[in-house]
């Protein structure tokens, strides 16, 4: 893991050749950091807990490793649309 220190207003850029993601520290304080993210439309950006829900929706499995229907997971038949 790369660990970087940034002050408010400073940015980091992730350059993958075909696309770039820019992350800017907007505000920091009281144990929280507010980030701004600029990414191409085809690059999904989610909070971790939302990303995990999407992964569960895409690959639903039971504890025994078998596939479960979305209904048995208590979820909707639609893909979650919540982001960032």
N, C-alpha and C positions, 0 to 999 in steps of 0.2 A: 504494500500500500504506500503510495506517495502521500506524504503529509506536507501541506503548504500552509503558511501563515499569510493572511491577507487582512488589510484594514478596510474599513468602510469605504466604498467607492472603487476599490481595487478589484481586478478580475483575474480569472484563470481561463485559458483556452485549451480545449481538447481538440486536437487536429488528427482526424483519422484518414487524411488524404482526400477522400471523396466528400467528406462533410466536416463541419466544425461545430462545436458546442462551446458557448461562452457562458461562464458563471460569474456573476458579480455579487459581492457582499453589499447589500443595501443598508442593513442595519444590524448591529450586534449589541447585546446588552441583556441583563436580567436572565442569563443562562440560555438565551435564544439567539439564533442567527437568522436573519431574513435574507434569502438569496433570490436573485433574478437570473433566469436562464433564457438564453437565446439559442435556438436550435432550428435546423431545417424542419419543415413540416413532416417529412417522412421519418424523423427521429423522435420516438416516443420518450417523453420525460414525465416521470411519475414519482410521487412519494413512495417510499419502500412498501408501506402497508397496502397501498393501492396496487402496486406492481405485483405483490404476492397474491392478492385477490384475483388479479387478471391471470396469473400463472395457474392458480387453482381452477379457474374457469376453463382455461385452455386444455389442461391435462388433469382432469379430475380422477383421483385414484383413492381406493380404500386402503386401510391399514395393511391388508394382506397383499397389496400390490395390484389387485384387479381394478379395472376401470369402474367408476361409479357414474351414474347419471347425474346431471346437474340438479335434478329434483331431489335426489337423496342427500346432496350436500346442503340442501335448504336454500339454494340460490335460484335466481330467475333463469329462464331459458335464454335471456338476452345477455350479451356481453356487457360488463360494467362500462360505463362511459365516464365515470369520475376521473379527473386527472389533476396533476399538480396540486 
